[in-house]
């Protein structure tokens, strides 16, 4: 489900949605990787930020 930017509230920072442009930009900057590297990591281990961070450290 796409994020509704009209709804205010706590954002789920435990999951990465690479289908949202703004979220892809945020996480590539936060993790210091390219969009392609981030997309491949999410494809390999799923959208969990913890799993992606661990995968990228390898």
Beta strands, then each sheet from edge to edge (+ up, - down):
end
